[in-house]
Amino acid sequence: MNKHTDSIKIQYERWLANESMPRDLMEGLLTMRGDHDKIEEAFYKDLEFGTSGLRGIMGPGSNRMNSFVVARVSQGLSDYINRTLKNSEQGKNPSVVISYDSRNNSKKFAEITAGVLSANGIKAYIFEKLTPVSVLSYAIRHMSCDYGVMITASHNSREYNGYKVYNSRGGQILEDEAAGILAEIEKLDIFDDVKKATDENVSHIGDELINDYVKETLGKSLKGGEDYIKNLKVIYSPLNGTGRVPVTALLKGIGVEQLTIVPEQEMPDGDFTTCPKPNPERPEVYELGLELLKREKADLLILTDPDCDRIGVADKEGVFTGNQLGMLLFDYICRHSKLPLGATAVRSIVSSPMLDAIAAEYGVRVENTLIGFKYIGEKMDLLKDRYVFGFEEGNGYLAFDHMRDKDGASTAMLVCEMAAEYKAAGSDLRGGLKKLYKKYGIYGEKVINFVFEGREGLRRRSNVMAYLRGDVENCLQGHEIKSVIDYKTQQKHFVDMGIGSYDKLPVADILEYDVDKGQKFIIRPSGTEPNLKVYLFARSKTSGGVAKRIEKMEKEITRIVNEEQNEI
């Protein structure tokens, strides 16, 4: 038995011997007994805390989401807050607002978080009911809190949960804060160094913050109240998550009278019985809603993921991609907003460059960010009144400045306004998209997810990235590579011209290839899932031309992943 294996066994036995181990975690530990692989997966590392906080499979072990891991992270967060904020010039004790989604254990993890913060002298405000990301972000700003915590795994499947940390501006924490919190967490023993939870500094938040959020969002509507909105017929699904209350209030607030909620997906369900992977990027989550749309002869299907930060939209012809919806929304906003001097839109590097073409038409600047809406939130703080729209291809959008994270609820409001306007003009969203393609050219894209499970999967995933970096100019077959940006080494390789510079973004394990005929692909390991994500982009005068170019790139990337992942 090697040293690492011995350490894992010691940790496992220590968890078994803990007298305060809850019954469900003890049962999980006992089912692992004698299964080295399961024990190793649960204990070979601590669940990683990064700029997205924590996210992992629920169960016993240091590499799992459970009450002990949540308490340890909350203690580390408390120590960081007290070290950096307590007795500071602000003249008040630090405060944190906490929210949670519909997932199994979310409310329990939120209460543990509040109790540990309280035990450390930090004022904790916890929502009485499950609440979306957008309302948490709004509440942090509205209540002038120092931090926020959202218990959610967003769009992951039912076995996952997570812990997202927000800063005082209402955006997800960035690298410097995450590193500081992680340093405090790493000092702590998971059982011995966590203060016992109390409720002396805990207060509960009722409906008032959700009502305030709805009121302020309605005040920013571009066309709310127009008489033609009542003619729009909408099907909505919160995918058993947090969106039902705010989305319903916003849509009714702008005048949507014909609104039907998918009954099987209306109420909270941590098992996500009818949508096991509640992600708006997955076609299967639309099935029940599309069936209802056809029966009701509705115009539109809208759905939001469990924490209501992502939104998906479909009509009788099918599902709109995240990029297609982003282009429609941006064009709508530019047409109906009084654009400020220096108006700026922000997109992630993996989102459609079609936004740049639309922006040029309206005189709007475009700034790019790395993947993660936290970077768009950071740009919002710098741009202030010049910010007009931000989006990520993964169905995340934000058009308003009273939050700092993507918001499915306010976006649903804009989508309905926009769809009602098109309908009143004798068209629909599909017709609007065709007009944009006719004006700017047809842009196409596809996201491929290669899944790498467990510890061995991480090695194989690293092998693929190492292969690509080993010969960045010649790794593709059948494509002419023009340049490669390596965000990890912060270099841009111009083929036949050597290494040059570019407008640098923060360091990240990402490779971006510009290839022949205006095509591009970006490849990166996912930060929240055991995946390798590949984003393919193409532009052509015809949809068939786009499809062929995407297909050719997909075949080549698939070949590389399949052949190289086991070689190095």
C-alpha positions as CSV (number, residue, x, y, z in Angstrom):
1,M,0.0,0.0,0.0
2,N,1.5,3.4,-1.0
3,K,1.5,6.5,1.1
4,H,-1.4,8.1,-0.8
5,T,-3.5,5.0,-0.6
6,D,-2.8,4.8,3.1
7,S,-3.8,8.4,3.7
8,I,-7.1,7.8,1.9
9,K,-7.8,4.7,4.1
10,I,-7.0,6.8,7.3
11,Q,-9.4,9.5,6.2
12,Y,-12.2,6.9,5.5
13,E,-11.8,5.2,8.8
14,R,-11.8,8.6,10.6
15,W,-15.1,9.5,9.0
16,L,-16.5,6.1,10.0
17,A,-15.4,6.7,13.6
18,N,-17.1,10.1,13.8
19,E,-19.9,9.9,16.4
20,S,-21.7,12.8,14.9
21,M,-21.9,11.4,11.4
22,P,-25.5,11.7,10.1
23,R,-27.3,8.5,9.3
24,D,-27.4,9.1,5.5
25,L,-23.7,9.8,5.3
26,M,-22.9,6.8,7.6
27,E,-25.0,4.5,5.3
28,G,-23.0,5.8,2.4
29,L,-19.7,5.2,4.1
30,L,-20.7,1.6,5.0
31,T,-21.7,0.9,1.4
32,M,-18.2,1.8,0.3
33,R,-16.5,-0.7,2.7
34,G,-14.3,-3.0,0.7
35,D,-14.6,-1.0,-2.5
36,H,-11.3,0.7,-2.9
37,D,-12.3,2.6,-6.1
38,K,-15.4,4.2,-4.4
39,I,-13.4,5.1,-1.3
40,E,-10.6,6.6,-3.4
41,E,-13.1,8.7,-5.5
42,A,-14.7,10.1,-2.3
43,F,-11.5,10.8,-0.4
44,Y,-8.5,11.2,-2.8
45,K,-8.8,15.0,-2.7
46,D,-10.8,17.9,-1.1
47,L,-13.7,19.1,-3.2
48,E,-12.1,22.0,-5.1
49,F,-13.0,25.6,-4.1
50,G,-12.5,28.0,-7.0
51,T,-14.0,31.1,-8.5
52,S,-17.3,29.3,-8.9
53,G,-17.1,28.1,-5.3
54,L,-17.8,24.4,-4.8
55,R,-19.7,21.9,-7.0
56,G,-19.8,18.2,-6.6
57,I,-21.7,15.0,-6.2
58,M,-23.5,14.7,-2.9
59,G,-22.4,12.0,-0.5
60,P,-19.8,11.2,2.2
61,G,-16.2,12.1,1.8
62,S,-13.9,15.1,1.4
63,N,-14.4,15.1,-2.4
64,R,-18.2,15.2,-2.0
65,M,-20.9,17.8,-1.2
66,N,-22.1,17.1,2.4
67,S,-22.8,18.9,5.7
68,F,-19.1,18.6,6.9
69,V,-17.7,20.0,3.7
70,V,-20.2,22.8,3.7
71,A,-19.4,23.7,7.3
72,R,-15.7,23.7,6.7
73,V,-16.0,26.0,3.7
74,S,-18.3,28.2,5.7
75,Q,-15.7,28.4,8.5
76,G,-13.0,29.3,5.9
77,L,-15.3,32.0,4.5
78,S,-16.0,33.3,8.0
79,D,-12.3,33.4,8.8
80,Y,-11.6,35.3,5.5
81,I,-14.4,37.8,6.2
82,N,-13.3,38.4,9.7
83,R,-9.7,38.8,8.7
84,T,-10.4,41.3,5.9
85,L,-13.6,43.1,7.0
86,K,-14.4,42.9,10.8
87,N,-13.6,46.1,12.7
88,S,-12.8,47.8,9.4
89,E,-13.8,51.3,8.5
90,Q,-17.3,50.2,7.6
91,G,-18.2,50.5,11.3
92,K,-20.5,47.5,11.4
93,N,-20.2,43.7,11.7
94,P,-19.9,41.9,8.3
95,S,-23.1,40.5,6.8
96,V,-23.8,37.7,4.3
97,V,-27.1,36.9,2.6
98,I,-27.8,33.2,1.8
99,S,-30.2,31.7,-0.8
100,Y,-30.8,28.2,-2.0
101,D,-32.5,26.3,-4.9
102,S,-34.8,23.3,-5.0
103,R,-32.1,20.6,-4.9
104,N,-32.0,17.9,-2.3
105,N,-30.2,19.2,0.8
106,S,-30.0,22.8,-0.5
107,K,-32.0,24.2,2.4
108,K,-30.1,22.2,4.9
109,F,-26.7,23.3,3.5
110,A,-28.0,26.9,3.5
111,E,-28.9,26.6,7.2
112,I,-25.5,25.1,8.0
113,T,-23.9,28.0,6.2
114,A,-25.9,30.6,8.2
115,G,-25.2,28.8,11.5
116,V,-21.4,28.7,11.0
117,L,-21.3,32.3,9.9
118,S,-23.4,33.3,13.0
119,A,-21.0,31.4,15.3
120,N,-18.2,33.5,13.9
121,G,-20.0,36.8,14.7
122,I,-21.1,37.4,11.1
123,K,-24.7,38.6,10.5
124,A,-26.4,36.0,8.3
125,Y,-29.6,36.7,6.3
126,I,-31.3,33.6,4.9
127,F,-34.3,33.5,2.6
128,E,-37.3,31.6,4.0
129,K,-38.1,30.2,0.6
130,L,-36.0,28.9,-2.3
131,T,-34.9,31.9,-4.3
132,P,-33.2,32.5,-7.7
133,V,-29.6,33.6,-8.3
134,S,-30.8,37.0,-9.6
135,V,-32.7,37.8,-6.4
136,L,-29.7,36.9,-4.3
137,S,-27.5,39.2,-6.4
138,Y,-30.1,41.9,-6.1
139,A,-30.4,41.4,-2.3
140,I,-26.7,41.7,-1.7
141,R,-26.7,45.1,-3.5
142,H,-30.1,46.2,-2.0
143,M,-29.1,45.3,1.5
144,S,-25.5,46.5,1.3
145,C,-24.2,43.1,2.4
146,D,-20.6,42.1,2.2
147,Y,-21.0,38.7,0.6
148,G,-23.6,36.3,-0.6
149,V,-23.9,32.5,-0.8
150,M,-26.1,30.5,-3.2
151,I,-26.5,26.8,-2.5
152,T,-27.0,25.4,-6.0
153,A,-25.5,23.2,-8.7
154,S,-27.3,25.3,-11.3
155,H,-28.1,23.0,-14.3
156,N,-26.3,19.9,-13.2
157,S,-28.1,16.6,-12.6
158,R,-29.8,15.6,-9.4
159,E,-26.8,14.0,-7.6
160,Y,-24.9,17.3,-7.6
161,N,-25.1,20.3,-5.3
162,G,-22.9,23.4,-5.0
163,Y,-21.9,26.5,-3.0
164,K,-21.4,29.8,-4.9
165,V,-19.9,32.8,-3.2
166,Y,-20.8,36.4,-4.3
167,N,-19.0,39.6,-3.4
168,S,-20.5,42.9,-2.2
169,R,-21.1,44.1,-5.8
170,G,-23.5,41.1,-6.3
171,G,-21.2,39.2,-8.7
172,Q,-19.5,35.9,-8.2
173,I,-16.1,36.2,-6.5
174,L,-13.0,36.5,-8.7
175,E,-9.6,34.8,-8.5
176,D,-8.1,37.0,-5.7
177,E,-11.0,36.5,-3.3
178,A,-11.4,32.8,-4.1
179,A,-7.6,32.3,-3.4
180,G,-7.9,34.1,-0.1
181,I,-10.9,32.0,1.0
182,L,-9.3,28.8,-0.2
183,A,-6.2,29.7,1.9
184,E,-8.3,29.9,5.0
185,I,-10.2,26.7,4.2
186,E,-7.0,24.7,3.8
187,K,-5.9,25.7,7.3
188,L,-8.9,23.9,8.8
189,D,-9.5,20.3,9.9
190,I,-12.9,19.3,8.7
191,F,-14.0,18.0,12.1
192,D,-11.9,19.8,14.7
193,D,-11.7,23.4,13.5
194,V,-15.3,24.3,12.6
195,K,-17.2,26.3,15.2
196,K,-20.6,24.9,16.3
197,A,-23.4,26.5,14.5
198,T,-25.6,29.1,16.3
199,D,-28.7,31.1,15.4
200,E,-28.0,34.2,17.4
201,N,-26.9,36.2,14.3
202,V,-29.3,34.7,11.8
203,S,-32.3,36.6,10.4
204,H,-34.8,35.4,7.8
205,I,-35.9,37.2,4.7
206,G,-39.5,36.9,3.6
207,D,-41.1,37.9,0.3
208,E,-40.2,41.5,0.4
209,L,-36.9,41.2,-1.5
210,I,-38.5,39.1,-4.3
211,N,-41.3,41.7,-4.5
212,D,-38.7,44.5,-4.7
213,Y,-36.8,42.7,-7.4
214,V,-39.9,42.2,-9.5
215,K,-40.9,45.8,-9.1
216,E,-37.5,47.2,-10.1
217,T,-37.2,44.8,-13.0
218,L,-40.7,45.7,-14.4
219,G,-39.6,49.3,-14.2
220,K,-36.8,48.6,-16.7
221,S,-39.1,46.9,-19.2
222,L,-38.7,48.2,-22.8
223,K,-42.2,47.5,-24.1
224,G,-44.1,46.2,-21.1
225,G,-47.8,47.2,-21.0
226,E,-48.2,47.3,-24.8
227,D,-51.7,46.1,-25.6
228,Y,-50.5,43.6,-28.2
229,I,-48.7,41.6,-25.4
230,K,-52.0,40.1,-24.3
231,N,-52.2,38.2,-27.6
232,L,-49.0,36.2,-26.9
233,K,-49.6,32.7,-25.7
234,V,-46.7,31.3,-23.6
235,I,-45.9,28.0,-22.0
236,Y,-43.4,28.2,-19.2
237,S,-41.4,25.6,-17.2
238,P,-39.2,26.3,-14.1
239,L,-37.9,22.8,-14.4
240,N,-38.9,22.1,-10.8
241,G,-36.7,25.0,-9.7
242,T,-36.8,28.5,-8.3
243,G,-38.1,30.4,-11.3
244,R,-41.9,30.0,-10.9
245,V,-42.6,32.9,-8.6
246,P,-40.5,35.7,-10.2
247,V,-41.0,34.6,-13.8
248,T,-44.8,34.4,-13.4
249,A,-44.9,37.8,-11.7
250,L,-42.8,39.5,-14.4
251,L,-44.7,38.0,-17.3
252,K,-48.1,38.9,-15.8
253,G,-46.6,42.3,-14.9
254,I,-45.9,43.2,-18.6
255,G,-49.3,42.0,-19.7
256,V,-48.9,38.3,-20.6
257,E,-52.5,37.0,-20.0
258,Q,-52.2,33.6,-21.7
259,L,-49.6,31.9,-19.5
260,T,-49.6,28.1,-18.8
261,I,-47.0,26.4,-16.6
262,V,-46.0,22.8,-17.4
263,P,-47.7,21.0,-14.5
264,E,-45.2,18.2,-14.0
265,Q,-42.4,20.7,-13.7
266,E,-44.1,23.5,-11.8
267,M,-43.3,22.8,-8.2
268,P,-39.9,22.1,-6.5
269,D,-38.5,18.6,-7.0
270,G,-34.9,17.9,-6.1
271,D,-35.1,14.6,-8.0
272,F,-36.0,16.4,-11.2
273,T,-38.2,13.4,-12.0
274,T,-39.2,14.6,-15.5
275,C,-35.9,16.3,-16.4
276,P,-33.0,14.4,-14.9
277,K,-30.5,16.8,-16.4
278,P,-32.3,20.2,-16.0
279,N,-30.0,22.2,-18.4
280,P,-31.6,24.4,-21.1
281,E,-28.8,23.4,-23.4
282,R,-30.1,19.9,-23.6
283,P,-32.9,19.2,-26.1
284,E,-34.6,16.6,-24.0
285,V,-35.6,19.0,-21.2
286,Y,-38.0,20.7,-23.7
287,E,-40.0,17.6,-24.5
288,L,-42.9,18.1,-22.0
289,G,-43.1,21.8,-22.7
290,L,-43.2,21.3,-26.5
291,E,-46.0,18.7,-26.2
292,L,-48.0,21.3,-24.2
293,L,-47.1,24.0,-26.7
294,K,-48.5,22.0,-29.6
295,R,-51.7,21.0,-27.7
296,E,-52.3,24.6,-26.6
297,K,-51.2,26.1,-30.0
298,A,-49.0,28.5,-28.1
299,D,-46.4,30.8,-29.6
300,L,-43.5,30.2,-27.3
301,L,-42.0,27.8,-24.7
302,I,-39.8,29.3,-22.1
303,L,-37.9,27.3,-19.4
304,T,-35.4,28.2,-16.7
305,D,-32.9,26.0,-14.9
306,P,-33.2,25.2,-11.2
307,D,-31.5,28.4,-9.9
308,C,-33.1,30.4,-12.7
309,D,-29.9,32.0,-14.1
310,R,-30.2,30.3,-17.5
311,I,-33.1,30.4,-19.9
312,G,-34.1,28.3,-22.9
313,V,-36.6,29.2,-25.6
314,A,-38.4,27.1,-28.2
315,D,-41.2,27.4,-30.7
316,K,-43.1,24.9,-32.8
317,E,-40.1,24.6,-35.1
318,G,-37.7,23.7,-32.3
319,V,-35.2,25.1,-29.8
320,F,-33.3,28.3,-30.2
321,T,-29.6,28.0,-29.4
322,G,-28.1,30.2,-26.7
323,N,-26.3,32.2,-29.4
324,Q,-29.5,32.6,-31.5
325,L,-31.4,33.9,-28.6
326,G,-28.6,36.2,-27.6
327,M,-28.6,37.8,-31.1
328,L,-32.3,38.3,-31.1
329,L,-32.2,39.9,-27.6
330,F,-29.3,42.2,-28.4
331,D,-30.9,43.4,-31.6
332,Y,-34.2,44.0,-29.7
333,I,-32.4,46.0,-27.0
334,C,-30.5,48.1,-29.5
335,R,-33.7,48.9,-31.4
336,H,-35.6,50.0,-28.3
337,S,-33.1,51.4,-25.9
338,K,-31.7,54.9,-25.7
339,L,-28.1,53.9,-26.1
340,P,-25.6,55.9,-23.9
341,L,-22.4,57.4,-25.3
342,G,-19.9,54.6,-25.4
343,A,-22.6,51.9,-25.2
344,T,-20.9,48.6,-24.7
345,A,-21.9,44.9,-24.9
346,V,-20.0,42.1,-23.3
347,R,-19.7,38.5,-24.5
348,S,-17.6,35.6,-23.5
349,I,-14.9,34.4,-26.0
350,V,-17.0,31.3,-26.7
351,S,-20.1,33.2,-27.7
352,S,-21.1,34.1,-31.3
353,P,-19.1,36.7,-33.1
354,M,-22.3,37.7,-34.8
355,L,-22.9,40.0,-31.9
356,D,-19.9,42.1,-33.1
357,A,-21.6,42.6,-36.5
358,I,-24.9,43.7,-34.9
359,A,-23.0,46.0,-32.5
360,A,-21.2,47.7,-35.4
361,E,-24.6,48.5,-37.0
362,Y,-25.7,50.3,-33.9
363,G,-22.4,51.9,-32.9
364,V,-22.0,49.7,-29.8
365,R,-18.6,48.6,-28.6
366,V,-17.9,45.0,-27.8
367,E,-15.7,43.7,-25.0
368,N,-14.7,40.0,-24.6
369,T,-14.3,38.0,-21.4
370,L,-13.2,34.5,-20.3
371,I,-16.0,31.9,-19.7
372,G,-17.9,32.6,-16.6
373,F,-20.5,35.4,-16.0
374,K,-18.4,36.6,-13.1
375,Y,-16.2,38.3,-15.6
376,I,-19.1,40.0,-17.3
377,G,-20.2,41.2,-13.8
378,E,-16.7,42.6,-13.3
379,K,-17.0,44.5,-16.7
380,M,-20.3,45.9,-15.6
381,D,-18.7,47.5,-12.5
382,L,-16.1,49.1,-14.8
383,L,-18.5,50.2,-17.6
384,K,-21.2,51.5,-15.3
385,D,-23.9,53.3,-17.4
386,R,-22.2,52.3,-20.6
387,Y,-23.2,48.6,-20.2
388,V,-26.2,47.6,-22.3
389,F,-26.0,43.8,-22.6
390,G,-24.0,40.8,-21.6
391,F,-24.3,37.2,-22.7
392,E,-22.8,33.7,-22.8
393,E,-23.6,31.1,-25.3
394,G,-24.6,28.7,-22.5
395,N,-28.0,30.4,-22.3
396,G,-27.0,33.2,-19.9
397,Y,-28.1,36.8,-20.4
398,L,-28.3,40.1,-18.5
399,A,-29.7,43.4,-19.8
400,F,-30.2,45.3,-16.5
401,D,-27.8,46.7,-14.0
402,H,-29.5,46.0,-10.7
403,M,-27.8,42.5,-10.6
404,R,-24.4,41.1,-11.4
405,D,-25.2,37.6,-12.6
406,K,-27.1,36.2,-15.5
407,D,-30.8,36.2,-15.0
408,G,-33.4,33.9,-16.5
409,A,-36.4,35.8,-15.0
410,S,-35.7,39.3,-16.4
411,T,-34.6,37.7,-19.7
412,A,-38.0,35.8,-19.9
413,M,-39.7,39.2,-19.6
414,L,-37.7,40.6,-22.5
415,V,-38.2,37.5,-24.6
416,C,-42.0,37.8,-24.3
417,E,-42.0,41.5,-25.1
418,M,-39.9,40.8,-28.2
419,A,-42.0,37.8,-29.3
420,A,-45.2,39.8,-28.8
421,E,-43.8,42.6,-31.0
422,Y,-42.9,40.2,-33.8
423,K,-46.3,38.6,-33.6
424,A,-48.0,42.0,-33.8
425,A,-46.1,42.6,-37.0
426,G,-47.2,39.3,-38.5
427,S,-43.9,37.5,-37.8
428,D,-42.3,35.6,-34.9
429,L,-38.8,35.0,-33.4
430,R,-37.9,32.6,-36.1
431,G,-38.7,35.2,-38.7
432,G,-36.7,37.8,-36.8
433,L,-33.7,35.5,-36.8
434,K,-34.0,35.0,-40.5
435,K,-33.9,38.8,-41.0
436,L,-30.8,39.0,-39.0
437,Y,-29.1,36.3,-41.0
438,K,-30.1,38.0,-44.2
439,K,-28.5,41.2,-43.0
440,Y,-25.4,39.9,-41.3
441,G,-24.7,36.5,-42.8
442,I,-25.5,33.0,-41.4
443,Y,-23.4,32.2,-38.3
444,G,-23.4,28.7,-36.9
445,E,-21.9,27.1,-33.9
446,K,-21.9,23.8,-31.9
447,V,-20.7,22.8,-28.5
448,I,-19.3,19.3,-28.0
449,N,-18.9,17.8,-24.5
450,F,-16.4,15.0,-24.0
451,V,-17.0,13.5,-20.6
452,F,-14.1,12.2,-18.5
453,E,-15.2,10.6,-15.3
454,G,-13.2,10.2,-12.1
455,R,-9.5,10.5,-11.3
456,E,-8.4,8.6,-14.4
457,G,-10.7,10.8,-16.5
458,L,-8.8,13.9,-15.4
459,R,-5.5,12.4,-16.6
460,R,-7.0,11.5,-20.0
461,R,-8.5,15.0,-20.3
462,S,-5.1,16.6,-19.5
463,N,-3.5,14.3,-22.2
464,V,-5.7,15.9,-24.9
465,M,-4.7,19.4,-23.9
466,A,-1.0,18.4,-23.7
467,Y,-1.2,16.9,-27.2
468,L,-2.7,20.1,-28.7
469,R,-0.1,22.3,-27.0
470,G,2.7,20.0,-28.1
471,D,2.4,21.1,-31.7
472,V,-0.2,23.9,-32.0
473,E,0.4,24.6,-35.6
474,N,0.2,21.1,-37.1
475,C,-2.2,19.1,-34.8
476,L,-5.2,19.4,-37.2
477,Q,-5.6,17.4,-40.4
478,G,-7.5,19.0,-43.3
479,H,-7.6,22.5,-41.9
480,E,-5.3,25.4,-42.5
481,I,-4.5,26.9,-39.1
482,K,-4.0,30.7,-39.2
483,S,-3.3,31.4,-35.5
484,V,-3.7,29.8,-32.0
485,I,-4.2,31.7,-28.8
486,D,-3.0,29.9,-25.7
487,Y,-4.7,31.6,-22.7
488,K,-2.6,29.5,-20.3
489,T,0.8,30.6,-21.6
490,Q,-0.6,34.0,-22.7
491,Q,0.8,33.6,-26.2
492,K,-0.6,33.9,-29.7
493,H,1.0,31.7,-32.3
494,F,0.8,33.1,-35.8
495,V,1.5,30.3,-38.3
496,D,4.7,31.0,-40.3
497,M,5.2,34.2,-38.3
498,G,6.1,33.0,-34.8
499,I,4.8,34.2,-31.5
500,G,3.0,37.5,-31.1
501,S,0.9,39.4,-28.6
502,Y,-2.8,39.9,-28.2
503,D,-5.2,41.7,-25.9
504,K,-4.7,39.5,-22.9
505,L,-7.3,38.1,-20.6
506,P,-6.6,36.3,-17.3
507,V,-4.7,33.0,-17.4
508,A,-6.9,30.0,-18.2
509,D,-6.5,26.5,-19.6
510,I,-8.0,27.4,-23.0
511,L,-6.9,27.1,-26.6
512,E,-8.5,29.2,-29.4
513,Y,-7.8,28.2,-33.0
514,D,-8.6,30.4,-36.0
515,V,-8.7,28.2,-39.1
516,D,-9.5,28.5,-42.8
517,K,-12.6,30.2,-44.2
518,G,-13.3,32.3,-41.1
519,Q,-13.9,29.2,-38.9
520,K,-12.8,29.0,-35.3
521,F,-12.8,26.5,-32.5
522,I,-12.1,26.8,-28.8
523,I,-11.3,23.9,-26.4
524,R,-11.1,23.9,-22.6
525,P,-11.6,21.7,-19.6
526,S,-14.9,22.6,-17.9
527,G,-14.4,24.2,-14.5
528,T,-17.6,22.7,-13.0
529,E,-18.0,19.3,-14.7
530,P,-15.7,16.4,-15.6
531,N,-15.9,17.5,-19.3
532,L,-13.7,18.8,-22.1
533,K,-15.8,21.4,-23.9
534,V,-15.2,22.3,-27.5
535,Y,-16.9,25.3,-29.2
536,L,-17.1,25.3,-33.0
537,F,-17.9,28.4,-35.1
538,A,-18.5,28.9,-38.8
539,R,-20.0,31.5,-41.1
540,S,-21.4,31.1,-44.6
541,K,-23.9,32.5,-47.0
542,T,-26.0,29.4,-46.6
543,S,-27.1,27.2,-43.7
544,G,-25.9,24.2,-45.6
545,G,-22.4,25.7,-45.9
546,V,-22.3,26.4,-42.2
547,A,-23.4,22.8,-41.4
548,K,-20.7,21.3,-43.6
549,R,-18.0,23.3,-42.0
550,I,-19.1,22.6,-38.5
551,E,-19.3,18.8,-39.3
552,K,-15.8,18.7,-40.7
553,M,-14.3,20.4,-37.7
554,E,-16.3,18.1,-35.3
555,K,-15.0,15.0,-37.0
556,E,-11.4,16.2,-36.7
557,I,-11.7,17.2,-33.0
558,T,-13.4,13.9,-32.2
559,R,-10.5,12.0,-33.9
560,I,-8.0,13.9,-31.8
561,V,-9.8,13.3,-28.5
562,N,-10.3,9.6,-29.2
563,E,-6.8,8.9,-30.4
564,E,-4.7,11.1,-28.2
565,Q,-6.3,10.9,-24.7
566,N,-4.5,7.6,-23.9
567,E,-1.2,8.3,-25.6
568,I,0.7,10.6,-23.3
